[in-house]
Structure formats: C-alpha cells, structure tokens
C-alpha cells in the first residue's frame, strides 16, 4: 500500500512472497481507538491469495489485526517489520517465484531505496 517509508518507495501495490522465521511480532492495541490511529502508519500487511488483508493463520503467522506486518513513522525514516526480506532479496532464495523474475527479487528494491536515501 502507499507508504511514506523510504524503504518502500515505488513498491505500492506489490504482492510478494516473504520469508517468516517465526510467529512473533504480533501487533497489540490497547483499544479500538488506538488501532484506528495506527492505521495511518501501516506500511505492510499480510494478504491472502486474492490480495485482501488477512488476520488468519497461516497467511498471517503472527495473527496481527488488519494483517499488520510493518509500520512506519509519518516521515518514513523509521520502519519496523516482522518478516525477513533480507532472506529473499535474490530470486533463487524463494521456494516459488514467477518465471520472469530477474536475478534480484522485488524485495531488493527496499535495499536499493535505502541506499538511494543514504546517498
């Protein structure tokens, strides 16, 4: 989804397979008002096979509400996420990928974006 995160520039609308090493990282809110305020900071969500956010295991291994798996600050300089894109930045690291993917998977974009921001 659109996000101010410097890592995810140009990646809005992407649906990518990801490596998850555990079921930790569950987002917990004190109340529904806090959850509504947090919706503005969602950078990544787990989705089902149709691209709809999901709270259901195993598609959402942590069970976070709204499928939240990553959040960012309003200025996009700070981003937290539960999955491990560093484990799948090369196409060969995926258990499955479309045949037309080049050597680097789309996850490499977030690392390229970080480098551009530093430069």
Backbone bond lengths (Angstrom), bond angles and torsions (degrees), N, CA, C in turn:
res aa  C-N    CA-C-N  psi(-1)  N-CA   C-N-CA  omega(-1)  CA-C   N-CA-C  phi
1 X - - - 1.448 - - 1.518 109.39 -
2 X 1.307 118.77 162.32 1.460 120.08 177.56 1.525 110.20 -57.51
3 X 1.315 116.67 139.70 1.458 121.04 -176.80 1.528 108.73 -153.78
4 X 1.328 116.56 144.29 1.462 118.31 175.19 1.534 112.37 -77.90
5 X 1.332 117.94 -3.24 1.465 120.88 -177.67 1.519 111.12 -56.57
6 X 1.333 116.73 128.92 1.465 120.37 179.05 1.528 110.52 -62.71
7 X 1.331 118.16 -25.15 1.458 121.44 -179.72 1.530 113.27 -70.90
8 X 1.325 116.95 -33.15 1.463 120.59 -169.58 1.527 114.88 -106.23
9 X 1.326 117.55 19.52 1.462 120.54 177.36 1.529 109.75 -60.99
10 X 1.320 116.31 131.46 1.456 121.34 178.98 1.522 114.00 78.59
11 X 1.322 117.99 6.90 1.461 120.73 -177.95 1.528 113.18 -109.45
12 X 1.320 117.93 0.42 1.466 120.68 179.98 1.529 109.56 -56.03
13 X 1.311 115.35 136.94 1.459 120.92 179.90 1.518 113.81 88.61
14 X 1.324 117.68 -5.48 1.465 120.82 179.44 1.523 110.77 -72.23
15 X 1.322 115.37 141.03 1.471 122.09 171.34 1.517 105.60 -125.29
16 X 1.329 115.67 107.35 1.451 120.59 -171.01 1.525 111.77 -125.36
17 X 1.330 116.97 141.78 1.461 118.72 172.17 1.524 108.93 -69.00
18 X 1.323 115.74 149.79 1.464 119.94 -175.46 1.520 109.83 -141.06
19 X 1.313 115.87 154.62 1.459 122.41 176.54 1.525 108.95 -90.77
20 X 1.327 115.90 128.66 1.460 121.61 176.49 1.517 106.49 -122.20
21 X 1.317 116.76 125.76 1.459 120.75 -175.25 1.528 112.87 -96.62
22 X 1.306 117.61 -9.45 1.459 120.58 -176.24 1.521 109.05 -165.45
23 X 1.304 117.12 177.18 1.454 121.85 178.10 1.507 112.75 -103.24
24 X 1.319 116.70 16.02 1.455 120.02 179.91 1.520 110.13 -83.82
25 X 1.310 116.26 175.17 1.454 120.07 178.60 1.509 112.69 95.15
26 X 1.325 117.18 19.89 1.464 121.37 180.00 1.527 110.38 -68.30
27 X 1.314 115.50 129.28 1.459 121.68 176.07 1.528 107.86 -82.43
28 X 1.320 116.46 131.60 1.459 121.99 179.78 1.527 108.57 -127.61
29 X 1.317 115.79 131.42 1.462 121.31 178.78 1.528 109.29 -112.39
30 X 1.321 116.16 147.39 1.464 120.46 179.13 1.520 111.89 -69.71
31 X 1.340 116.01 -33.16 1.462 119.66 -178.22 1.524 109.32 -160.56
32 X 1.325 116.77 174.13 1.463 120.91 -176.70 1.533 112.12 -67.42
33 X 1.316 118.30 -30.19 1.471 120.50 177.90 1.526 110.22 -65.65
34 X 1.319 117.30 -41.93 1.462 120.84 177.65 1.521 110.66 -63.93
35 X 1.329 117.13 -39.48 1.468 121.05 178.05 1.521 110.72 -63.98
36 X 1.324 117.98 -42.29 1.472 121.06 178.86 1.525 111.13 -61.83
37 X 1.335 117.78 -41.88 1.471 121.29 178.25 1.532 110.82 -64.03
38 X 1.319 116.83 -36.72 1.470 121.55 -177.62 1.527 112.48 -70.59
39 X 1.316 118.34 -20.40 1.466 121.22 -177.63 1.526 111.95 -58.17
40 X 1.321 118.19 -27.85 1.468 121.93 178.65 1.527 112.53 -70.65
41 X 1.320 117.93 -13.61 1.461 122.64 -174.90 1.532 113.10 -107.65
42 X 1.331 117.67 1.63 1.464 120.80 -178.60 1.525 109.66 -69.89
43 X 1.330 115.85 124.80 1.464 121.54 178.95 1.523 111.66 -106.35
44 X 1.330 116.70 -31.89 1.471 121.96 -177.72 1.518 109.83 -140.65
45 X 1.330 115.29 145.60 1.458 120.66 175.74 1.521 110.01 -138.01
46 X 1.325 115.22 146.16 1.454 119.94 170.02 1.520 107.64 -73.25
47 X 1.317 116.91 137.47 1.464 121.46 178.87 1.523 109.82 -127.40
48 X 1.328 114.62 160.27 1.459 119.61 176.50 1.528 109.56 -86.18
49 X 1.312 116.38 -171.33 1.463 121.11 -176.54 1.529 113.36 -68.67
50 X 1.336 116.33 -8.61 1.464 120.80 178.91 1.532 111.67 -106.42
51 X 1.342 117.06 3.13 1.458 120.71 179.21 1.509 114.10 84.76
52 X 1.337 117.54 13.03 1.460 121.84 179.49 1.529 109.20 -95.82
53 X 1.323 117.12 131.69 1.467 119.57 -179.98 1.523 108.93 -54.91
54 X 1.335 115.15 146.03 1.457 119.57 -176.78 1.522 111.89 -138.27
55 X 1.321 114.84 147.96 1.455 122.71 175.41 1.525 110.15 -107.90
56 X 1.320 117.09 2.46 1.462 122.82 -169.83 1.534 112.58 -94.63
57 X 1.325 115.38 130.57 1.457 122.68 173.88 1.527 108.58 -71.67
58 X 1.308 121.06 142.24 1.452 129.42 7.33 1.528 113.87 -92.02
59 X 1.328 118.25 -1.33 1.466 120.09 -179.64 1.530 111.88 -67.20
60 X 1.294 116.40 -25.90 1.462 123.05 174.42 1.533 105.81 -125.87
61 X 1.332 118.04 87.20 1.462 120.63 -172.42 1.526 115.24 -64.34
62 X 1.313 118.41 -23.53 1.462 120.26 -179.95 1.513 112.02 -90.22
63 X 1.325 117.71 -19.11 1.458 121.48 -177.78 1.515 113.47 75.61
64 X 1.330 117.82 18.36 1.465 120.79 -179.98 1.517 111.19 -62.76
65 X 1.333 117.40 139.61 1.462 120.00 177.39 1.527 110.47 -61.68
66 X 1.317 115.37 149.79 1.465 123.16 179.89 1.524 112.28 62.11
67 X 1.341 117.08 14.03 1.462 120.67 -179.44 1.512 113.18 68.10
68 X 1.325 118.02 17.48 1.464 122.08 -174.86 1.526 110.48 -60.49
69 X 1.317 115.05 126.90 1.462 120.90 172.63 1.519 111.69 -132.78
70 X 1.325 117.33 -1.90 1.458 120.93 176.39 1.512 110.45 -159.82
71 X 1.336 115.48 141.37 1.461 121.01 178.24 1.529 108.03 -134.72
72 X 1.326 115.15 157.18 1.460 120.13 -179.00 1.520 110.54 -138.08
73 X 1.307 115.45 161.68 1.462 120.53 175.10 1.530 108.68 -77.15
74 X 1.324 116.15 165.25 1.469 119.64 -177.60 1.520 112.59 -63.95
75 X 1.343 117.45 -28.84 1.463 119.31 178.75 1.530 112.04 -89.15
76 X 1.327 118.12 -5.68 1.458 121.92 175.32 1.513 115.69 80.29
77 X 1.331 117.39 4.07 1.467 119.31 -177.90 1.526 113.21 -82.87
78 X 1.319 117.69 -19.32 1.459 121.68 -179.70 1.517 109.03 -122.04
79 X 1.310 117.01 125.99 1.460 122.05 -179.76 1.521 108.40 -136.28
80 X 1.326 115.87 133.73 1.460 121.57 174.62 1.522 107.71 -118.25
81 X 1.321 116.75 144.36 1.451 119.61 177.39 1.523 110.29 -152.20
82 X 1.332 115.44 155.11 1.442 120.88 -177.70 1.523 113.15 -91.53
83 X 1.310 120.97 -40.94 1.470 118.77 -178.25 1.527 112.11 -72.02
84 X 1.312 116.17 179.57 1.456 121.68 -172.77 1.532 112.98 -121.44
85 X 1.340 118.40 79.77 1.462 120.15 179.00 1.523 113.46 -64.74
86 X 1.328 117.71 -21.65 1.471 119.80 178.21 1.528 111.31 -67.08
87 X 1.321 117.20 -14.84 1.472 120.96 179.21 1.525 112.77 -92.48
88 X 1.311 117.38 -4.40 1.468 120.23 -176.95 1.523 112.91 -139.14
89 X 1.330 117.38 32.48 1.470 119.12 -179.86 1.518 112.26 -78.24
90 X 1.334 117.24 -16.03 1.473 121.26 174.15 1.521 108.37 -105.68
91 X 1.303 116.37 142.22 1.460 121.28 -177.96 1.523 112.20 -57.90
92 X 1.323 118.29 -39.38 1.466 121.02 -178.13 1.527 112.75 -66.12
93 X 1.319 118.77 -13.63 1.456 121.60 178.70 1.527 112.63 -79.39
94 X 1.323 117.18 -12.16 1.466 121.66 -179.32 1.522 110.48 -85.48
95 X 1.326 116.06 142.88 1.466 119.68 175.06 1.526 110.01 -72.85
96 X 1.330 117.09 -23.63 1.456 123.21 175.65 1.518 107.56 -148.52
97 X 1.329 115.25 145.50 1.465 120.95 174.28 1.515 108.12 -160.44
98 X 1.331 117.11 154.99 1.465 119.87 175.37 1.526 110.23 -59.80
99 X 1.296 116.86 146.05 1.470 122.13 -177.63 1.527 113.21 -59.69
100 X 1.326 117.55 -27.67 1.469 120.16 -174.92 1.526 114.48 -88.63
101 X 1.338 118.87 5.11 1.461 119.32 177.19 1.522 110.11 -68.56
102 X 1.339 117.36 138.05 1.469 120.83 177.01 1.539 110.11 -76.52
103 X 1.326 117.27 -168.51 1.467 121.10 -178.68 1.524 112.73 -56.95
104 X 1.335 116.55 -44.03 1.461 120.07 178.95 1.524 109.69 -92.78
105 X 1.323 116.36 135.02 1.461 120.82 177.32 1.533 108.96 -74.78
106 X 1.327 118.47 167.78 1.465 120.01 177.95 1.531 113.87 -60.24
107 X 1.336 117.14 -20.54 1.461 119.20 177.71 1.527 112.36 -64.14
108 X 1.307 118.09 -23.48 1.471 121.04 178.47 1.518 110.76 -59.74
109 X 1.331 117.30 -25.87 1.462 122.08 -179.87 1.523 111.50 -55.49
110 X 1.327 117.23 -40.12 1.468 118.26 -178.10 1.530 111.35 -65.52
111 X 1.323 117.57 -33.50 1.464 120.27 178.41 1.534 110.63 -75.23
112 X 1.312 117.12 -36.45 1.463 121.73 175.28 1.529 109.86 -64.21
113 X 1.339 116.47 -41.85 1.465 120.80 177.58 1.520 111.24 -60.97
114 X 1.326 117.46 -40.69 1.467 121.06 179.24 1.527 109.87 -63.33
115 X 1.318 116.06 -42.89 1.481 119.54 179.37 1.523 111.07 -63.44
116 X 1.338 117.09 -42.26 1.472 120.48 177.97 1.518 110.26 -60.24
117 X 1.316 116.80 -40.81 1.470 120.84 -178.04 1.527 109.57 -64.89
118 X 1.325 117.99 -40.66 1.467 121.95 -179.74 1.526 110.68 -67.34
119 X 1.340 116.16 -40.28 1.476 119.98 -179.94 1.507 109.56 -68.15
